[in-house]
Amino acid sequence: MNESEGKQQFNREVFPCELAEISKRRKRLGLAELSSDRAASPELGLVGLALSGGGIRSATFSLGVIQALAKHGLLKHVDYLSTVSGGGFIGSCLNDPEAERGGADATTGEGEPDEP
């Protein structure tokens, strides 16, 4: 597969599925939905957050960034998360399945964690 075919396959098969999942999450959070029939474009207004590596210092810094975004209600607008090393320690908490079951909402910072 050459690069052009790969881009076509991405736009035809992968990206519409990503948009459908992002739309489901946005709807659940009461945010604007996306059309799943659009091609990849900056005009879609998708938001990504990258948390870099660097061990415990990066994890600590990433935690502060996530806490600030959540405090101001901005974390819920993040559609894509990319992490490496220390950033991954904290970023993985945002994908915690426990948050889906009624515990504290990692994307908004609201609610209380479930009792053990």
Secondary structure as a PSIPRED ss2 file (coil, helix, strand):
# PSIPRED VFORMAT (PSIPRED V4.0)

   1 M C   1.000  0.000  0.000
   2 N C   1.000  0.000  0.000
   3 E H   0.000  1.000  0.000
   4 S H   0.000  1.000  0.000
   5 E H   0.000  1.000  0.000
   6 G H   0.000  1.000  0.000
   7 K H   0.000  1.000  0.000
   8 Q H   0.000  1.000  0.000
   9 Q H   0.000  1.000  0.000
  10 F H   0.000  1.000  0.000
  11 N H   0.000  1.000  0.000
  12 R H   0.000  1.000  0.000
  13 E H   0.000  1.000  0.000
  14 V H   0.000  1.000  0.000
  15 F H   0.000  1.000  0.000
  16 P H   0.000  1.000  0.000
  17 C H   0.000  1.000  0.000
  18 E H   0.000  1.000  0.000
  19 L H   0.000  1.000  0.000
  20 A H   0.000  1.000  0.000
  21 E H   0.000  1.000  0.000
  22 I H   0.000  1.000  0.000
  23 S H   0.000  1.000  0.000
  24 K H   0.000  1.000  0.000
  25 R H   0.000  1.000  0.000
  26 R H   0.000  1.000  0.000
  27 K H   0.000  1.000  0.000
  28 R H   0.000  1.000  0.000
  29 L C   1.000  0.000  0.000
  30 G C   1.000  0.000  0.000
  31 L C   1.000  0.000  0.000
  32 A C   1.000  0.000  0.000
  33 E C   1.000  0.000  0.000
  34 L C   1.000  0.000  0.000
  35 S C   1.000  0.000  0.000
  36 S C   1.000  0.000  0.000
  37 D C   1.000  0.000  0.000
  38 R C   1.000  0.000  0.000
  39 A C   1.000  0.000  0.000
  40 A C   1.000  0.000  0.000
  41 S C   1.000  0.000  0.000
  42 P H   0.000  1.000  0.000
  43 E H   0.000  1.000  0.000
  44 L H   0.000  1.000  0.000
  45 G C   1.000  0.000  0.000
  46 L C   1.000  0.000  0.000
  47 V C   1.000  0.000  0.000
  48 G E   0.000  0.000  1.000
  49 L E   0.000  0.000  1.000
  50 A E   0.000  0.000  1.000
  51 L E   0.000  0.000  1.000
  52 S C   1.000  0.000  0.000
  53 G C   1.000  0.000  0.000
  54 G C   1.000  0.000  0.000
  55 G H   0.000  1.000  0.000
  56 I H   0.000  1.000  0.000
  57 R H   0.000  1.000  0.000
  58 S H   0.000  1.000  0.000
  59 A H   0.000  1.000  0.000
  60 T H   0.000  1.000  0.000
  61 F H   0.000  1.000  0.000
  62 S H   0.000  1.000  0.000
  63 L H   0.000  1.000  0.000
  64 G H   0.000  1.000  0.000
  65 V H   0.000  1.000  0.000
  66 I H   0.000  1.000  0.000
  67 Q H   0.000  1.000  0.000
  68 A H   0.000  1.000  0.000
  69 L H   0.000  1.000  0.000
  70 A H   0.000  1.000  0.000
  71 K H   0.000  1.000  0.000
  72 H C   1.000  0.000  0.000
  73 G C   1.000  0.000  0.000
  74 L C   1.000  0.000  0.000
  75 L H   0.000  1.000  0.000
  76 K H   0.000  1.000  0.000
  77 H H   0.000  1.000  0.000
  78 V C   1.000  0.000  0.000
  79 D C   1.000  0.000  0.000
  80 Y E   0.000  0.000  1.000
  81 L E   0.000  0.000  1.000
  82 S E   0.000  0.000  1.000
  83 T E   0.000  0.000  1.000
  84 V C   1.000  0.000  0.000
  85 S C   1.000  0.000  0.000
  86 G H   0.000  1.000  0.000
  87 G H   0.000  1.000  0.000
  88 G H   0.000  1.000  0.000
  89 F H   0.000  1.000  0.000
  90 I H   0.000  1.000  0.000
  91 G H   0.000  1.000  0.000
  92 S H   0.000  1.000  0.000
  93 C H   0.000  1.000  0.000
  94 L H   0.000  1.000  0.000
  95 N H   0.000  1.000  0.000
  96 D C   1.000  0.000  0.000
  97 P H   0.000  1.000  0.000
  98 E H   0.000  1.000  0.000
  99 A H   0.000  1.000  0.000
 100 E H   0.000  1.000  0.000
 101 R C   1.000  0.000  0.000
 102 G C   1.000  0.000  0.000
 103 G C   1.000  0.000  0.000
 104 A C   1.000  0.000  0.000
 105 D C   1.000  0.000  0.000
 106 A C   1.000  0.000  0.000
 107 T C   1.000  0.000  0.000
 108 T C   1.000  0.000  0.000
 109 G C   1.000  0.000  0.000
 110 E C   1.000  0.000  0.000
 111 G C   1.000  0.000  0.000
 112 E C   1.000  0.000  0.000
 113 P C   1.000  0.000  0.000
 114 D C   1.000  0.000  0.000
 115 E C   1.000  0.000  0.000
 116 P C   1.000  0.000  0.000
